[in-house]
Amino acid sequence: MSEINRLYRYRELLMGRRFVTRDELLNKLEISLATFKRDLAKLRDQFDMPLVFDADLGGYRLEKNDDRQELPGLWFSQDEMLALLTIQRMIEQLEPGLLGPKLKPLQQRLDSMLQSQGLDPDTLTERLRLVHAGKRHLPLQAFETVARATLSRRQVRIRHHNRNTGETLTRIISPQQLVHYRDNWYVDAWCHLRKSVRSFSIDAIEQADMLDDAAKDIDLEAMREMLNAGYGIFGGVISDWAELRFTAQRAPWVQNEVWHPQQQGVLHADGSYTLRVPYADERELIGDILRFGGDVEVVAPDRLRQKIHDQIKKAACIYR
């Protein structure tokens, strides 16, 4: 019998029984006392099995714990443990304090399991680097409340600051999905004030309180189709298509980038590259265009071309 099958057999022998004696376990599993002791240590320390010896009963039993949730037969290979630990460390670096404390017990158990197989978990942390750009401070209370409400399908009362208008409004939302975009977190929700689907930046939520009222459910597929039609985080019905022509020097990078699911690209004989993307709101698109400076030209539409011209002229005045 392989080790993994033997360890799983312990659960079968103990489940549904008040207790099992040591001799019965040794006989049923056909193992020595030394192997039994090693198995006990592994089951308790690595798999967190609530296995205890009851002196009054004279045998081993599984301790009842209402807080513990069992996943029967869930055993991990070395690669699977490494993958889980990598995800956990990525979450920890992605947003320190977000899920780290809650996943700490799991991390400790994964560390122990990897160490038993000769791998050093600390090396993973040293060799894993996440680079953030434009990341804003995330209020953990607001995130946890919105996330809990999203999963439990409850409404949330939020106090939200609109950075464009400078207004701070209290409104009730029915969260539909969480979005991680460009290093920041958003929630797509039905806004009961505006009677429409809106995307809210969670870092702009100053206060969030989960309500007892059930969330209004929106057709997720239809909502995503509507939101994905826009450009970036700004959803909505497509208002126009931007035609951008990149220089031959910049083309090798841009032609491998995804700006929009429906984008169209053409590589020209001179090495330049034309990219066409739809948009509903040009604010984020303007920022992306300007970061390429003189390596891109807005060919169409004229309205977007004029806005880029005005922004460049305004910037030039600052450095005159």
C-alpha positions as CSV (number, residue, x, y, z in Angstrom):
1,M,0.0,0.0,0.0
2,S,1.4,3.4,-1.0
3,E,1.9,6.1,1.7
4,I,-0.9,8.3,0.3
5,N,-3.4,5.4,0.2
6,R,-2.4,4.4,3.8
7,L,-2.9,7.9,5.1
8,Y,-6.3,8.1,3.5
9,R,-7.2,4.7,5.0
10,Y,-6.8,6.2,8.5
11,R,-9.7,8.5,7.8
12,E,-11.8,5.5,6.6
13,L,-11.1,3.6,9.8
14,L,-11.8,6.5,12.1
15,M,-14.9,8.0,10.5
16,G,-18.1,6.8,12.0
17,R,-16.3,5.1,15.0
18,R,-16.1,6.3,18.5
19,F,-12.5,5.2,18.7
20,V,-10.0,2.7,17.2
21,T,-7.3,1.1,19.3
22,R,-3.6,1.3,18.3
23,D,-3.4,-2.5,17.8
24,E,-6.4,-2.5,15.4
25,L,-4.8,0.3,13.4
26,L,-1.5,-1.5,13.2
27,N,-3.2,-4.7,12.1
28,K,-5.6,-3.2,9.6
29,L,-2.8,-1.1,8.0
30,E,-0.2,-3.8,8.3
31,I,2.5,-1.4,9.6
32,S,5.1,-1.3,12.3
33,L,4.9,0.9,15.5
34,A,7.6,3.2,14.1
35,T,5.6,3.7,10.8
36,F,2.5,4.4,12.9
37,K,4.2,7.1,14.9
38,R,5.5,8.8,11.7
39,D,2.0,8.6,10.2
40,L,0.5,10.2,13.3
41,A,2.9,13.1,13.1
42,K,2.3,13.7,9.4
43,L,-1.5,13.5,9.8
44,R,-1.5,16.0,12.6
45,D,1.2,18.4,11.6
46,Q,0.9,18.4,7.8
47,F,-2.7,17.5,7.1
48,D,-4.1,19.1,10.3
49,M,-6.3,16.0,10.9
50,P,-7.9,16.4,14.4
51,L,-6.6,12.9,15.5
52,V,-6.4,12.5,19.3
53,F,-5.7,9.7,21.8
54,D,-8.5,9.3,24.3
55,A,-7.1,7.7,27.5
56,D,-10.6,7.0,28.8
57,L,-11.6,5.0,25.7
58,G,-8.1,3.5,25.2
59,G,-7.9,4.4,21.6
60,Y,-7.7,7.1,18.9
61,R,-10.6,9.2,17.7
62,L,-11.3,12.2,15.5
63,E,-12.0,15.3,17.6
64,K,-15.2,17.1,16.8
65,N,-14.7,20.8,15.7
66,D,-17.6,22.8,14.3
67,D,-15.2,25.4,12.9
68,R,-13.3,22.9,10.8
69,Q,-14.4,22.1,7.3
70,E,-13.1,18.8,5.8
71,L,-12.4,18.3,2.1
72,P,-12.4,14.5,1.9
73,G,-9.6,12.9,-0.1
74,L,-7.9,16.2,-0.9
75,W,-4.2,15.3,-1.2
76,F,-1.7,17.5,-3.0
77,S,1.3,16.6,-5.2
78,Q,4.5,18.6,-4.8
79,D,3.7,20.6,-7.9
80,E,0.1,21.3,-6.7
81,M,1.4,22.5,-3.3
82,L,3.9,24.7,-5.0
83,A,1.2,26.2,-7.2
84,L,-1.0,26.9,-4.2
85,L,1.8,28.5,-2.2
86,T,2.7,30.6,-5.2
87,I,-0.8,31.9,-5.5
88,Q,-0.9,32.7,-1.8
89,R,2.4,34.6,-1.9
90,M,1.2,36.5,-5.0
91,I,-2.0,37.6,-3.2
92,E,0.1,38.6,-0.2
93,Q,2.3,40.8,-2.4
94,L,-0.6,42.0,-4.5
95,E,-2.5,43.5,-1.6
96,P,-0.6,43.2,1.8
97,G,-3.1,42.6,4.6
98,L,-6.0,41.7,2.3
99,L,-6.0,37.9,2.6
100,G,-2.6,37.2,4.2
101,P,-3.8,36.8,7.8
102,K,-6.7,34.6,6.8
103,L,-4.5,32.4,4.7
104,K,-1.6,32.2,7.2
105,P,-2.7,28.8,8.6
106,L,-2.8,27.4,5.1
107,Q,0.6,28.9,4.3
108,Q,2.1,27.3,7.4
109,R,0.8,23.9,6.5
110,L,1.9,24.2,2.9
111,D,5.4,25.3,4.1
112,S,5.6,22.2,6.3
113,M,4.5,19.9,3.5
114,L,7.0,21.4,1.1
115,Q,9.8,21.2,3.7
116,S,9.1,17.5,4.2
117,Q,9.8,17.0,0.5
118,G,13.1,19.0,0.6
119,L,11.8,22.3,-0.8
120,D,12.5,25.7,0.8
121,P,9.3,27.8,0.8
122,D,11.3,31.0,1.7
123,T,13.1,30.7,-1.7
124,L,9.8,31.3,-3.4
125,T,9.3,34.6,-1.7
126,E,12.8,35.7,-2.5
127,R,12.4,34.7,-6.2
128,L,8.9,36.1,-6.7
129,R,8.7,39.8,-7.7
130,L,5.5,41.8,-8.4
131,V,5.9,45.3,-9.8
132,H,3.1,47.8,-9.2
133,A,2.3,50.8,-11.3
134,G,-0.4,53.3,-10.4
135,K,-1.6,51.3,-7.4
136,R,-3.8,53.2,-5.1
137,H,-4.4,52.6,-1.3
138,L,-7.1,50.1,-0.7
139,P,-9.4,50.5,2.3
140,L,-9.6,46.9,3.6
141,Q,-12.9,47.4,5.5
142,A,-14.6,48.6,2.3
143,F,-13.1,45.8,0.2
144,E,-14.0,43.0,2.7
145,T,-17.6,44.3,3.0
146,V,-18.1,44.6,-0.7
147,A,-16.5,41.2,-1.4
148,R,-18.7,39.5,1.3
149,A,-21.8,41.2,-0.1
150,T,-20.9,40.2,-3.6
151,L,-20.7,36.5,-2.7
152,S,-23.6,36.5,-0.3
153,R,-25.8,38.4,-2.7
154,R,-26.6,41.3,-0.4
155,Q,-27.0,45.1,-1.0
156,V,-24.4,47.5,0.3
157,R,-24.7,51.1,1.4
158,I,-21.6,53.0,0.4
159,R,-20.2,56.5,0.7
160,H,-18.4,57.0,-2.6
161,H,-16.2,59.9,-3.6
162,N,-16.4,60.9,-7.3
163,R,-12.9,62.1,-8.2
164,N,-14.2,63.8,-11.4
165,T,-16.9,65.9,-9.8
166,G,-15.5,66.1,-6.3
167,E,-18.8,64.9,-4.9
168,T,-19.2,62.4,-2.1
169,L,-22.6,60.6,-2.3
170,T,-24.2,57.9,-0.2
171,R,-25.9,55.3,-2.4
172,I,-27.1,51.7,-2.2
173,I,-25.6,49.2,-4.7
174,S,-26.2,45.6,-5.6
175,P,-22.7,44.3,-6.3
176,Q,-22.4,41.9,-9.2
177,Q,-18.7,41.1,-9.6
178,L,-15.3,42.2,-8.4
179,V,-12.7,43.4,-10.9
180,H,-8.9,43.7,-10.5
181,Y,-7.7,46.1,-13.2
182,R,-4.4,47.8,-13.6
183,D,-3.4,47.1,-10.0
184,N,-6.6,48.4,-8.5
185,W,-9.9,46.9,-7.4
186,Y,-13.4,47.8,-8.7
187,V,-16.9,46.5,-8.2
188,D,-19.4,46.3,-11.0
189,A,-22.8,46.9,-9.4
190,W,-26.4,47.9,-10.0
191,C,-26.7,51.4,-8.6
192,H,-30.1,51.9,-7.0
193,L,-29.7,55.7,-7.2
194,R,-28.9,55.9,-10.9
195,K,-31.0,52.8,-11.8
196,S,-28.1,51.4,-14.0
197,V,-24.9,49.3,-13.9
198,R,-21.9,51.3,-12.7
199,S,-18.3,50.5,-11.9
200,F,-17.0,51.8,-8.6
201,S,-13.4,52.1,-7.7
202,I,-13.2,50.5,-4.2
203,D,-10.4,52.8,-3.1
204,A,-12.9,55.7,-3.5
205,I,-15.4,54.1,-1.1
206,E,-15.0,55.8,2.2
207,Q,-17.5,53.7,4.1
208,A,-19.3,50.4,3.3
209,D,-22.1,48.7,5.2
210,M,-23.7,45.5,4.2
211,L,-27.5,45.5,4.4
212,D,-30.0,42.7,5.0
213,D,-31.8,43.3,1.7
214,A,-31.1,40.8,-1.1
215,A,-29.1,42.2,-4.0
216,K,-30.8,42.9,-7.3
217,D,-29.5,40.2,-9.7
218,I,-28.4,41.3,-13.2
219,D,-27.8,39.0,-16.2
220,L,-24.0,38.6,-15.8
221,E,-23.4,37.7,-19.4
222,A,-25.4,40.7,-20.7
223,M,-23.7,43.0,-18.2
224,R,-20.2,41.8,-19.2
225,E,-21.0,42.2,-22.8
226,M,-22.0,45.8,-22.2
227,L,-19.1,46.6,-20.0
228,N,-16.5,44.9,-22.3
229,A,-17.8,47.0,-25.3
230,G,-16.3,50.1,-23.8
231,Y,-12.6,50.8,-23.4
232,G,-10.7,49.9,-20.2
233,I,-12.7,50.3,-17.0
234,F,-15.3,52.5,-18.8
235,G,-18.2,50.3,-20.1
236,G,-21.1,51.3,-22.2
237,V,-22.3,51.3,-25.8
238,I,-19.5,51.8,-28.4
239,S,-19.6,55.5,-29.5
240,D,-16.7,55.4,-31.9
241,W,-13.5,53.6,-33.1
242,A,-10.0,55.0,-32.6
243,E,-7.5,54.5,-35.4
244,L,-4.0,54.8,-34.2
245,R,-0.8,54.6,-36.3
246,F,2.4,53.6,-34.4
247,T,5.9,54.1,-35.7
248,A,8.1,51.2,-36.9
249,Q,10.1,51.6,-33.7
250,R,7.1,51.1,-31.4
251,A,5.2,48.6,-33.6
252,P,7.0,45.4,-32.3
253,W,5.6,46.0,-28.8
254,V,2.1,47.3,-29.7
255,Q,1.2,44.6,-32.2
256,N,1.5,42.0,-29.3
257,E,-0.6,44.0,-26.9
258,V,-4.3,43.5,-26.2
259,W,-6.0,46.9,-25.9
260,H,-9.5,45.6,-26.5
261,P,-11.2,42.2,-27.2
262,Q,-12.5,43.6,-30.5
263,Q,-9.4,45.4,-31.7
264,Q,-8.1,45.2,-35.3
265,G,-4.5,45.5,-36.3
266,V,-2.5,45.9,-39.5
267,L,1.2,45.7,-39.9
268,H,2.4,47.9,-42.9
269,A,5.3,47.3,-45.3
270,D,7.3,50.2,-43.8
271,G,7.1,48.5,-40.3
272,S,4.5,50.9,-38.9
273,Y,1.4,49.4,-37.3
274,T,-2.3,50.6,-37.3
275,L,-4.5,49.7,-34.4
276,R,-8.2,50.2,-34.3
277,V,-10.1,50.0,-31.0
278,P,-13.7,50.8,-30.0
279,Y,-14.5,53.0,-27.1
280,A,-17.5,54.4,-25.2
281,D,-15.6,56.9,-23.0
282,E,-12.3,58.3,-24.3
283,R,-10.8,59.3,-20.9
284,E,-8.7,56.2,-20.3
285,L,-7.9,55.8,-24.0
286,I,-6.5,59.4,-24.1
287,G,-4.1,58.5,-21.3
288,D,-2.9,55.4,-23.1
289,I,-2.3,57.3,-26.3
290,L,-0.3,60.1,-24.6
291,R,2.1,57.7,-23.0
292,F,3.5,56.8,-26.5
293,G,4.4,60.5,-27.2
294,G,5.6,61.0,-30.7
295,D,5.5,57.3,-31.6
296,V,1.8,57.3,-32.3
297,E,-0.7,59.4,-34.4
298,V,-4.4,59.5,-34.0
299,V,-5.7,59.1,-37.5
300,A,-9.4,59.1,-36.6
301,P,-11.8,60.2,-35.4
302,D,-11.3,64.0,-35.7
303,R,-12.8,64.6,-32.3
304,L,-10.3,62.3,-30.5
305,R,-7.5,63.7,-32.7
306,Q,-8.4,67.2,-31.5
307,K,-8.4,66.2,-27.9
308,I,-5.0,64.7,-28.1
309,H,-3.7,67.9,-29.9
310,D,-5.1,70.0,-27.1
311,Q,-3.5,67.9,-24.4
312,I,-0.1,68.0,-26.1
313,K,-0.4,71.8,-26.6
314,K,-1.3,72.2,-23.0
315,A,1.7,70.1,-21.9
316,A,4.0,72.0,-24.2
317,C,3.0,75.3,-22.6
318,I,4.1,74.0,-19.2
319,Y,7.6,73.3,-20.5
320,R,7.9,76.3,-22.8
